[in-house]
Each structure stands twice: as structure tokens, then as C-alpha cells.
Amino acid sequence: MKVPKRSGANFVSEWFGHRVYPTVLSSAEAVADQRTERCPFLSAATGEPRTCIKADASRGVCSISSSSNKVRQDWLVCPYRALSAEIVTGAVRRLFELPQTADPFVTPAITLTKDNVKVDVRARLDAGQPVFIYFDAKMSGELSIPPTDRSPEFAFDVTIVEIRREAGLPHIGRFGILEIQTMDFHGSYRSAVRNLRDGLRLHPTTFPTVLQTNQQWLSENVEGPNIANVFKRTFYQMMFKFQLGKHDRCAGCVLAIPQSVWDSWQRHLGAPPLVPEPDGTFSLTAPRKKRPDPAPAWIYVFDPDASAATTPSPIRVAKVIATDVPAISHWALEVAPLAALDNIGGETGLLSHMARRLKNLWPELAATITI
């Protein structure tokens, strides 16, 4: 009989939006969300109850706690976990250069089917308040740039549309792009999800307490993040979308990336230095290049605040970074490869590894192989 793999390094850390590792943060509402499989983030965005959109084997899993970066961090595995005012409204303010005094109204496009929302939007436009709607795959249907003979189709995680009042009628203004980067994990969360469901079913009144004393339920067969694959799959799309700010109708692109993923990508990006700016943001530029104004691309590095006593854990934006394609290209495609080249002939580099392998396969080579 095959013995199930158990990994103590990786744990489901948020289930249906509420923290279950390392400390179970619960409430009557949290247990109700878990029992009804309600997504608190989609529900808050639409103003009505919405169930989790994930497949049965991963239902309710928002984030995984892993020490793959040598420190324990949350790794988001569902983009809707980042559907918060800190990310969405923050991206709107940044992309559309709104003054601090402005109070933007931001809503998913699907809510425009409600008469009261349309009345509210018209009133806000009449009052001169900034209004933005956004499209995404699960609420309003994602938008994409159609393919041409010389370019592929590109779909966007979130497309933010500015609505303006012109000649007494609402009109489409500029648009902006919000990409939310999550992480793929090797294997499946099926066993951990089954444990959580069984625990909730068997201990309906004491589930949080029982779960706190049985944290091993959260790690059964949960493997580590697939860092290199996600970067390779994402890099071209990121570079392509960062260029969209060159269009006069595009306000730019924000890449929202969890702190854990940003940390894991440093060696892929050439560990670029960040320059702090007086306004509290950072600049990521190529050498001897100035930060573009306005910046066509922004990177928001964020984390669920696991230390907060509230549930769901609030999103905390750690860094806001202005950048552009030439900068990312320089560090990822010039600096990182040069560092790899330097490591070919080193003591622990490719040639040394090659020599050890050959000596094991053909001992007679031991006296003749040189690095």
C-alpha cells in the first residue's frame, strides 16, 4: 500500500478567506463562509453571496504557507484573494493619477445589471466623482486584445475602465490593466481540503479549536511551489502587458505580486536594486536611465497580514515600484544571464558538476578530466 506523503513544510494557510495556519482565526461568519463555501472577497466585490470558484480538489484554498524562500510566507494560489481596496482601488489611484482628495467609485461591471447601481453611477458622474468599472474572468467576463498575423491574443486578469460624463451621457475614457500573480504548487491540495471538510463536518461546534490542535491536517500531501515554471510562463506576458501604457487610451499596467513570489523571482530578475523615492514609492530602472514619467508599469508587492487579529487577514502593500520594459529586460535578460555565465566555471558550477558525473560513470576519466 502506498504511504501518503506528508510535508511539514507546506500548509494550507487560508481556507474560504479565513486564516487556519499558523493560528486559526475564526468567528461565526468565518465558520459560516466555510460551511457554505462562500468566497468573502467575491461576495464583497459584488455585494451578494458568491461561492468559491475553484475546483473541488482545491475548493476554498486561498493561500499556502511555505518556507521555500527559507522563511515562512504565504503564497497566494487564488487571484481573488487579492481583490481588495488596497490592490484594486490602489491601482486605480496610481494608474489614473488621482489626487489624494478624490474618492473613486470602483465596482465590477457585473453590478451594472442592478438598477440601483446604475442610478448611483449616474449620480456620482453628475457630481463629478471619478467612476471606474472593471472586468474579470469570473464576474464580468475577461477582456482581451484579439490576435493579429503578427501578435498573439492577450487576455487580462482585470481590465479597469474609466467612465466619464460627456455631453450629459456616460462615455468610456481610458483603461488600465491589473494583473494579479499567484503561484502554482506541485501536487494537489485534495488531501488537505478533504481533512478540512471532514473536520468541519465532524466537529461543527468546536471546529476552530480542533483544527488548531490538528495542524497536520493542513499539510497532508501539500508540496512546494513551482517557482521556475510560473516565472517562465509569466515573464513574456508581463513584458507584453507592460508595453500597453504606450497606447494613448491605456493608463498603464499594475502587476500585483505577493511578497513570497517577488522574493522567489529575484534570481530570475537579476536581483534588481530598488531606488527609494520621496513619495514613498520605489523605482526599478536600467542603469543611467531615469524613471519614466508617467510610469507605464507598476509592481505592487503585497502580503496578507498574518499577524492581524481580524479575519480575513487584511492585505498589506509592502512596496509600490515604478518600472518599464527596458528596465525589466536589462536585469532579467542581461544581468541574470551574465551571473549564470560566471557560474559555469566556478568550483560548484556546471563544469565541476559535469566532471563529477562523468567520473562516476567512467572512473578512468578521473585522472584526465580538467576544469
Secondary structure, 3 states (H helix, E strand, C coil): CCCCCECCCEEEEEECCEECCCCCCCCHHHHHHHHHCECHHHHHHHCCCCECCCCHHHCCEEEEEECCCCCCEEEECCHHHHCCCCCHHHHHHHHCCCCCCCCCEEEEHHHHHCHHHHHHHHHHHHCCCCEEEEEECCCCCCCEECCECCECCEECCEEEEEEEEECCEEEEEEEEEEEECCCCEEECCHHHHHHHHHHHHHCCCCHHHHHHCCHHHHHECEEEECHHHHHHHHHHHHHHHHHHHHCCCEEEEEEEEEHHHHHHCCCCCCCCCCEECCCCCEECCCCCCCCCCCCCEEEEEEEECCCCCCCCCCEEEEEEEEECHHHHHHHHHHHHHHHHHHCCCCCCCHHHHHHHHHHHHCHHHHHCCCC
